[in-house]
Amino acid sequence: MLRIGSHVHYDSKGGLLSCVEETLQNGGNAFMFYTGAPQNTKRSPIDLENVREAKERMKKAGIPLENVIVHAPYIINLANRKEEDKWQFAIHFLIEEIKRVDSMGLSYLVLHPGSHVGEGYEVGVKNIVDALNQVLEKTKDTSVQILLETMAGKGSEIGKTIQEIKAIYEGVHDTSRIGVCLDTCHLNDAGYDLKDFDTFLTDFQKDLPLSIIHCIHMNDSKNELGSQKDRHENFGFGTIGFDTLLKIVYHPALEEIPKILETPYIHHLYSPYQKEIEMIRTKKFNSHLFDQEKSLS
């Protein structure tokens, strides 16, 4: 079964139910959301009645819970420990996010590994591992898995290679709660040529099992291979290209993994997701897909 969807909007008013409705309007059967603004720590209580209603709606629509992904705020940086209080706060905030995900009965939380900001790669990895071991110990009564996202390598980001993800994974005490989220734009910008995706998967398996991949961010890239810039483009409109991305979406080894679009809004106004999902389902690229929106802006 094709598991496809997009990032959707979550707020305290609409809650999880509004995420489900937006997904269905887009023609999707998977989705990802932040439980609050990704750039700050303000959080509203989870409305459990709303969650119950959302799950009923999902059941009727045939959306399994494993198709729902939560993304941790990108302000969490576990790699930098120059200021101990900020590092400890990041740990505490991640613990609280895991508890919020668990309260919804969801299983996957995507996390950017972090940036070492001058401390160096080895120190950065150690900081991430130490933080994750604390987080996992303090949330051992949950089954929420942290999915380490592959990064583009911008600045001092850690996680731009599978070997860097492996270094974190192998340092964690409870690897049963650590997984991976592939991001196609990030992989391209980090230097992985996705046109030979079978070779990428073969190489991945030399370091980590495919079974720990639980989410794929399906983004095209505005950048050339290996640019380390991290600028997403709409599906099929970038340097990776429609055919390459479509092969990843429909790759038999990844059939049961949710694919999530995080592509740009058209002129920051119009959501592309309904049209992109339709294009993916029909397997037909339309270079004029957004012409109407462009003419209205």
Secondary structure, DSSP 8 states (H G I E B T S, - for coil): ---EEEE----TTTHHHHHHHHHHHTT-SEEEE-SS-TTS-------HHHHHHHHHHHHHHT--GGGEEEE--TT--SS--SSHHHHHHHHHHHHHHHHHHHHTT--EEEE---B-TTS-HHHHHHHHHHHHHHHHHHTTTS--EEEEE-----TTBS-SSHHHHHHHHHH-S-GGGEEEEEEHHHHHHHT--GGGHHHHHHHHHHHS-GGGEEEEE--EESS-TT-----EE-TTSSSS-HHHHHHHHT-GGGTTS-EEE----BTTTB--HHHHHHHHHHT---TTTTHHHHHH-
